[in-house]
């Protein structure tokens, strides 16, 4: 078995050796184009086909069995990273809307396959999951909720005759797990091709949990494309970004800086003279792997670990974190990847900025805008009141439309220092 133990590359996804942002974007171009193209690799960005005929421009349209529904009282569509479901939409209508459309919406039922378009761009391919109806003597209302195709992975179990895979890459493993669900896998960026000697699922383990723990071990994020495929995103190259400016295209801005749960290492000595003398690191990842006749004793049980310094800038003291590997520690490289993704997520949570803009499309150069916002986009925020003059990462976006507030995009942005330290200016 010792010969099967892999030695993954010594890659640290940390503030010192960052994973880079997306590649191939032109400044001002948006995001719904990027992840949704089958076989898309780092550097390839293709704009999606946009439906420009009525009723698609400026509307949210649900297409079910060829029937288009668009006259909604309110629209709420959310796309996100690391959430389940990664794509979800909610629509309401009432008797204030044209009667024909209102009664047509009454025919929509859970299980109906649907496609959802915003301003002509496809954002969700999935199915209706919930239908709620209310009526009394004077009014009736309908609310429809739909989710992307991969939402089922958060509820369905891993289906395999043996529950075991040997000498498989992450892509091969994920393809095998999602195949019974009729889903495909799309990749973006550099996905590690190292083979895992063995992967095994627990009886009844949810498919998403199984996929996520192996993706985390290799520094890969999971998501969903607008076509309903599972998206694996690895290291991306640098590219352009949209710009949001106070007094220009920022309608509402909110900010939170610091999170008490972020780990901190050196330069934060303990006030009582205990640990944290200035050399200890913030993150330690460790794990074990099965032993063999040739690989036994402390080697498989105590030697596989990694330590990294955190990117905490606002911590009040020494606060180390221990990360236990969710899968067998086949090599130190796995621990570096796992430590790195924990480090990056903590680093993101140091700065959380929520910005609301008018419209659904990314600001671009006239006469056209740059497509829809997409999680993972880099956004340059320029605001004195938020003390932000730097790029942030788009963690989630909510597209909304109603009669009171109009058409808006609410962007949930997080710190990017761990992903791209040194490439961008620091906060003012």
N, C-alpha and C positions, 0 to 999 in steps of 0.2 A: 504493500500500500504506500510505502514511503515514496516510491517512484511516481505515484499518482498525485502527490501533493504539489500543487501549482505554486509558482512564484510570480505573483502578479506584479506589474510594474510599480515602482516606487513613485506613485503620484499622490500628492497631497492637495486636496481641494480646500484651501485655507486662505486667510488673508495674505500669506506670504507667496503662495503659488495659486493664483485665483483661477476659477473657471470663468471663461470669458462670456460676454453677452452674445446676442444673436448676430449672425452674419448675413450680409447681403441686403439689409434694409437700406433704402434710400431715405434721407431725412424727410420726414413728413409722411412717409408711407406707413400704412396701418398693418394690423395683425391678422385679420381673419384669413388673409392669403397664405400665411406661412405654414402652419402645421398641417393643413388639411389636404395636401397633395400627396397621393400615394408615391412611396419610394423617394420622398424628398430627402436630400442629403445636405450637409453643411455647405452653404454657399448658394444653394438653389432656392430662389423665391419666385413663385408664380402667382400672379393675380388670379383670383377666382372669377368665374363667369358671373356677371351681375345682370339680374333681370331688370330691364328698364321700362317695360311696358306696364300699364296700369293693371292692378292697383299697387304694384310693388314700391315705387318711389315714395319715400317718406312714411311708409306704413310698416306695421308688423303683420306679416301674412303667415297663416298656417295652411299648409296644403295637406289635405287628407283625402285619399282615394281620388285625387284629381280635382277635388273641390277646394276653392280658395275662400278662406275666412279672414276678413281684415277689419271690419268695423267694430273695434273693441273700445270699451270705456276706459280700460287701463291695461298697460303692458308692463311686465317685469321679467327681464331675461338676465340671468347671471351666469358668467363664465369664470372659472377659477382654477387655481393650481392647488393640489393636495386636498381637495374637498371631495366628498362623495354625496351627491353626484357632481361631476365637474361641470356639467351644463344642465340648467334647469330653467323653465319658463312658466310664467303664470299670467293668464289672461282673464279679464272679466267683461261682461256685458250686462245690460239691464234694459228695462222697457223704454229708457230714454233713447236707446239706439233704434235704428230702423227695424221694424218688426220682422221683416224677412230675414235679415242677418241674425237677429236675436233667436228666432225660432230655429234657424239653421244650426246655430251653436248648440241648441238643445240636443241635436242628434249626435254630437261628439261624445264618444264613450271611452273609458279606459281600455287599453289594448290596441286602439287605433294607431296604425303607423302614421307618422307625421314628419313633415319638413317645415322648419321655421325660418323665415327670411326677415331680415331687418334692412329697410332701405334697399331692397333688391339683393342683398348678400345672404347666402345660406349660413346660418349660425348653429343650428341643431338638426341632426337627423336622429329620430328616436321614436318614442311612442307616448301617447297620453297615459298618464298614470292615475290621475284623480279627476273626478267630475263632481262639483258641488252645486246644488240648486236650492234656491230659497224663493218662496212666493207667499203672498198673502192677498188680501182683497184688492190692494191698490198697486202692487208691484211684483216683479219677478226678476231674479238675478241668476246668472250662471258664472261659475269660475272653473276654468280649465287649467290643469297643471300637466306639463309634459317634461320628460327627461331624455337625455341622450342615451344611445344604445348601451354604453358601458356601465350605466347605473346598476344593471343587474349583477355585475361582478361584486358589488358590495353586499349583496344578499345571498347569492348563489355560492354553493360549495365547490371546491376543486373536485372534478370528476376524473378519476384515473383508476385503471384496474389495479395497479400496484401502488400508486401514490409515490413513486420513486422515479427519478431521472438520473442518468449517469453521463458524465463527460458531455455536458450541454452548455451552449452559450446562453446568455440572458435572453436574447431574441428568440432562440429556439425554445427555451423553457416557456416564455410568455405565449408564444404562438400555440404551443401544445395545450396550455391551460385555457386559452380563450376559444379554441377551436370548437368545443362542444356547444358554445353559446352562439356560434355562427358569426363571430367577430373577426376582424382582421387587425394586423399590427402595422402601424406606420412608425418610422424612425426619423429623427431630426438630430443633426449634429453627430459627434463622435461617440458611438456606443462601444464600450469595451467588448472585445471578441474573445476574451479569456474563457476557457471552459471550466465549469464547476465540476469537480470529480463526482459529486453526488448532491442531489436536491430531493427533499422528501416533504410531503404535506402531512399535516396532522388530520386525523379523521374529522370530517365536518368543517375544516378550516375554510373560511371565506376566500374566494378567488382573489379579491382585491388585496386582502391582507397578505396572502402568499406572494403575489406579484410585487407588492410594495416592499416587503422586507428583502427580497432579492435585488430589486432595483436600488434600494438604499445602500446595499452592500457594495454596489458597483458605481455609486455616485450618479445615478440616473433618475430623472424625474418622470412621473407618469401623469398623463392627462388624456384628453380626448380631442379628436379632430371634429370639424363641423360635419364631416361625412359619417360620423359614428364609429370611427376606428379608435382602438386604444393607441395612444401616442407615447412613445419613449423618447425623451429628450436628453441628449448627452451634452458634452462640452461644445459650445458654439463660439464662432469667431466674432470679432467686433464688427459693428455696423452702425447705421444711422439711427436717429431717434426723433420722435416728435418733441415739441417744446410747448410747455404751458407757462404762461407769464401772468403774474399778478397785474390786474388792471387791464388785461387784454382778453384772454380767453379762459380765465379761472372765475367761475361763478361763485363757488363756495369752497373754502379751504379749511381743513381740520388737521391737527397734528398731535402725535404723541411721541415723545422721545424718552427712551429708557424702558427696560423691562427687568424686574427684580429676579427673574428666573435665568437670566443669561449668566453663563459660567465666566469666571475671570481667573487668570493665573498670575504670572509674574507682575512685578511692580505694584502689587496690592498686598503689602505685609499685614499680618493680623495685628490688631491693636493690642492684644494681650501677650504678644511675643511668641505665639504658637506658630502654626504652619503659615505658609505664604511668605517665606523669607526673601522672595524676589526671583527665585529660579524655577519654582514649580509651575507647571503648565496647566492651562485651564481644562483641557479635554484629554481624557484617557479612554481609549477603546480597547477592549480585551475580549477574548473568546477562546473556546476550545474546539478541538476536532477529534474524531474517533482515532484511537491508537491502533497500532498493528504490531506485529512481531518486530518489525524493523523501525517503527516510529512510535516510541513509547516513553514513559516516564515524564519528566517535566517538559520535554519538547512539544508534544501536542496539547499539554494542559496549562502551561505557564509561560511559554515563550512568545506566544502570538499576541502582541499588543502594539499599540501606537499611541504616542503623545503629541499633541499639537497645542500651540498657543492660540488663545481666542482673540477675537477682534473687539472685545468690550472696551468702549471708550468712556462710558459713564458709570461704571460699576463703583460701588462704595467699598469693596474689599475683596479679599481672597475668597473665591467661591468655585472650587473645582467641580467638574462633572465627570461621571463615570458612565460610559456607554457600553452596554453588553451586546455583543453581536447576536442578532436573531437567527443567524444560520451558522453552520460550522465554520470555524476560522481556518480556512484552507491555506491562507498565506497572509503575511503581514500587509500586503497590498490591499486586501479586503478591509483590514482594520483602518488603513489610511483613508480609503474611500468612505467607510462608514463614519469615521470620526469627522471627515471633511463635510459631509452633508449635515451632520448635527451642528457643526460649527457654523456653517452657512445659514441654516435656518435660524439659529439664535441671533446671528449677526443681522439678518433681515429684520428681526423683531425689535432691534434697537431703535429704529426709526419707522414709524407708520404714519403715512400722510394720506388723507382721503380728500380727493378733489372732485368737484362736480363741474362739468362743462355742458354747454348747450350742444345738442345734436348727438348723433351716434357715430359719426365718422371722425377719424384722426385729422386734426388740422393739417392742411396741406397747402400747396401753392395753387392759386387760381389757374384755370377755372375749375379744377377738380380737387376733391379732398382725397385722403389717402387710405380709404377702406375703413373697416371697423377695427376698434381696439381688440387686442388679443392678449390673454395672460402670457407673461414672459416678455412682453415688449419693454424696451427701455424708454423712459420718459424723462426729459430734462425739465426740472421744476425750477422756475426763477421767481422767488418770492422773498421780499425782505421781512414781511410779517411772520413767515414760517421759518426764517433764517435758513432757507433752502436755496442754494444755487448749485445744483448738482443733479446727475441722473439718478433716478429711482427705478426699481423694478415693479412692473405691474403684476400684482399677485391675483387680483380679481377685478372684474368690471361688471357693473349692473346697468343695463340699458332699460330706460323707463319712458313711459309716455302716458299722459292723462290730460284731462281738460283743465286742471288747475296749474300744473307745473310745466306743461309742454313736453318737449322731447329732450331728454338729458342722458348723459353718461356719468356714472359715479365710479371713480377709479380708486382702488385700494392699492396704494404704492408702499413699497418697503425698501429698506436700505440695500445697497448693492456693493458695499465695501469689500465683502468677502469674495464676491463674484468678479470684481473688476478693480481691485485696489491699485492705485497708481495711475490708472488710465483717465481718471476724472478728477475734477477739483473737489476739495473738501468743502464741507458746509461753511458758509460765511459766519 
